Amino acid sequence: MVEEIFAKYRATGTAPKKLFSYQFTLPSLVVFEPFPYTERYSRFLKICLSSPNHYALVEWVGWVKSRFGGLLLPLEVTQGFCDPNPTEYVDSEKTKPNVIFY
């Protein structure tokens, strides 16, 4: 980030002399590393929704999302901690409108 700022200042012809008078020391950390779900969790639940049209699918998705909490409570009682992922995925191989939750 510091290199990018200095590159922009070099391009404009001005140099920041007192702006960054100290060194940044960050730990070796990858910011956008994906979370290792398969290492942390041994079981996964997949919910597939499909409907003949987009409007019915929107209603089903809203209904399922509103009941995630009610679904997770019994699962956590019997299986342990649950980490929901409310992101909607679409299966491009299917012709009907669909949504998948993991």
Buried (B, 14 or more C-beta within 10 A) or exposed (E): EEEEEBEEBEEEEEEEEEEEEEEEEEEEEEEEEEEEEEEEEEEEEEEEBBBEEEEEBEEBBEEBBEEBEEBBEEBEEEEEEBEBEEEEEEEEEEEEBBBBBE
